[in-house]
Amino acid sequence: MPPSTSSDLTLSVNGEKYTLTVDHRTTLLDALRERLDMTGTKKGCDQGQCGACTVLLDGRRSVACLQLAVAAEGREITTIEGVAEGERLHPVQQAFLDLDGFQCGYCTPGQICSAIAVIEEHAAGWPSAVTGDVRPEAGPPPLTPEEIRERMSGNLCRCGAYVSIVQAVARAAEETKGAAA
């Protein structure tokens, strides 16, 4: 008998458990969109280059089109549908709305998920390619527009809303920092 090409798995998405049978080759993106009807996560390039499908896996950003669903079992998956707290938008979502950090909106869910992780990575002191002093004792660098652009560079916006996206990330970072203090 040939080995099975599918598996039963349980995915934890936005705090809820979902059990499904998937082909081993099914990407997390396809499982979310086609099997769980979570269509907020967008399919852009399907090659990991545009960031439209960015979700959070255990709080870290991941392009769902390159992640196999079977490899996401046992991890906490957060999609755009799960970042708000009830009716209260996440500070990044609110900043995107307030500052027009979108045009057509197609890339916005991935941009927002990525921005949430960017803010957390920065607060934790993770350097980027443009960070001047990467010594741990130097602490987080200022979250300048250059830092934000570098950290968000994996997310493309075909409409060109980058100026507003950078402003939205900066505002949300300030609000998040203020709320944590």
C-alpha positions in Angstrom: 0.0 0.0 0.0 1.5 3.4 -1.0 2.0 5.9 1.8 -0.8 8.4 2.4 -0.4 11.9 0.8 -2.7 13.6 3.3 -2.8 14.1 7.0 -5.4 15.0 9.7 -4.2 18.1 11.5 -5.4 20.6 14.0 -4.6 24.3 13.4 -4.9 26.9 16.1 -6.0 30.0 14.2 -6.9 33.2 16.0 -7.4 31.3 19.3 -9.7 28.6 17.8 -8.9 25.0 17.0 -9.7 23.7 13.5 -9.3 20.0 12.5 -9.0 19.2 8.9 -7.6 16.7 6.5 -5.1 18.2 4.0 -2.8 17.1 1.3 0.8 17.3 2.5 1.5 19.8 -0.2 -1.2 22.3 0.9 0.2 25.6 1.9 -1.0 27.4 5.0 -2.4 30.1 2.7 -4.6 27.7 0.8 -5.7 26.0 4.1 -6.7 29.3 5.5 -8.5 30.7 2.5 -10.0 27.5 0.9 -10.6 25.3 3.8 -11.3 27.7 6.7 -12.8 30.6 4.7 -10.4 33.1 6.2 -10.0 35.2 3.1 -8.5 38.2 4.8 -5.1 36.7 4.1 -4.5 37.5 0.4 -2.9 35.4 -2.4 -0.5 37.7 -4.2 2.5 36.2 -5.9 2.3 32.7 -4.4 6.1 32.8 -4.4 6.9 34.5 -1.1 7.9 37.8 -2.7 5.1 40.2 -2.1 4.0 39.7 1.5 0.3 39.9 0.8 -0.2 36.6 2.6 1.7 37.5 5.7 0.3 36.0 8.9 1.8 35.7 12.4 3.1 32.3 13.5 3.7 32.3 17.3 3.9 36.1 17.0 6.5 36.1 14.2 5.7 37.1 10.7 5.5 34.4 8.0 4.5 34.4 4.4 1.7 31.8 4.4 2.2 30.8 0.7 5.6 29.3 1.6 4.5 27.6 4.8 3.1 24.1 4.6 -0.1 23.7 6.6 1.2 20.5 8.2 4.2 22.4 9.5 2.0 25.0 11.2 0.3 22.4 13.4 1.0 23.1 17.1 1.7 26.8 16.4 -0.5 29.8 17.1 -1.6 31.3 13.8 -2.9 34.9 13.8 -4.5 36.2 10.6 -5.9 39.7 10.0 -9.2 38.4 11.3 -7.7 37.8 14.7 -5.7 41.0 15.4 -8.6 43.2 16.7 -9.9 42.7 20.2 -13.6 42.3 19.6 -14.9 45.6 18.1 -11.7 47.4 19.2 -9.2 47.6 16.3 -5.5 46.8 16.9 -3.5 50.1 17.1 -1.9 49.2 13.8 -5.3 48.7 12.1 -6.5 52.1 13.5 -3.4 53.9 12.4 -3.8 52.5 8.9 -7.3 53.7 8.8 -6.5 57.1 10.3 -3.5 57.8 8.0 -4.8 56.2 4.8 -2.1 53.5 4.9 -3.8 51.8 2.0 -5.4 52.4 -1.4 -6.9 49.3 -3.0 -6.5 47.4 0.2 -5.3 44.2 -1.3 -2.0 44.2 0.5 -3.3 45.8 3.7 -3.9 42.6 5.7 -0.3 41.4 5.1 1.0 44.9 5.7 -0.8 45.1 9.1 0.3 41.7 10.2 3.9 42.5 9.3 3.7 45.9 11.0 2.5 44.3 14.2 5.6 42.0 14.2 7.9 44.9 13.1 6.9 46.9 16.2 7.4 43.9 18.5 10.8 43.1 16.9 11.9 46.7 17.2 10.8 46.9 20.9 12.7 43.7 21.6 15.9 45.3 20.2 16.3 43.3 17.0 18.4 45.2 14.6 17.6 45.6 10.9 19.9 45.9 7.9 20.0 49.7 8.4 20.6 49.7 12.2 23.8 51.6 12.9 24.8 50.1 16.2 23.8 46.5 16.5 25.4 45.8 19.9 22.7 44.5 22.3 23.7 47.1 24.9 22.9 49.9 22.4 19.2 49.0 22.7 16.6 49.5 20.1 17.5 52.1 17.5 15.1 55.0 16.9 12.2 53.8 14.8 13.0 56.2 11.9 11.2 56.1 8.6 14.4 54.4 7.2 14.1 51.7 9.8 10.4 51.2 9.1 10.9 51.0 5.4 13.7 48.4 5.8 11.7 46.3 8.2 8.6 46.4 6.1 10.5 45.8 2.8 9.1 42.3 2.4 5.6 43.7 1.9 4.9 45.3 -1.5 2.1 47.8 -2.2 1.4 48.0 -5.9 -0.6 51.2 -5.4 2.3 53.0 -3.7 0.8 53.9 -0.4 4.3 53.6 1.2 4.4 57.1 2.7 1.2 56.6 4.6 2.2 53.0 5.6 5.4 54.3 7.2 3.5 57.0 9.0 0.9 54.5 10.2 3.6 52.1 11.5 5.4 55.0 13.3 2.1 56.1 15.0 1.1 52.6 16.0 4.6 52.0 17.5 4.3 55.2 19.5 0.8 54.3 20.8 2.0 50.8 21.6 5.0 52.1 23.5 2.8 54.5 25.4 0.3 51.8 26.3 3.1 49.5 27.6 4.5 52.2 29.8 
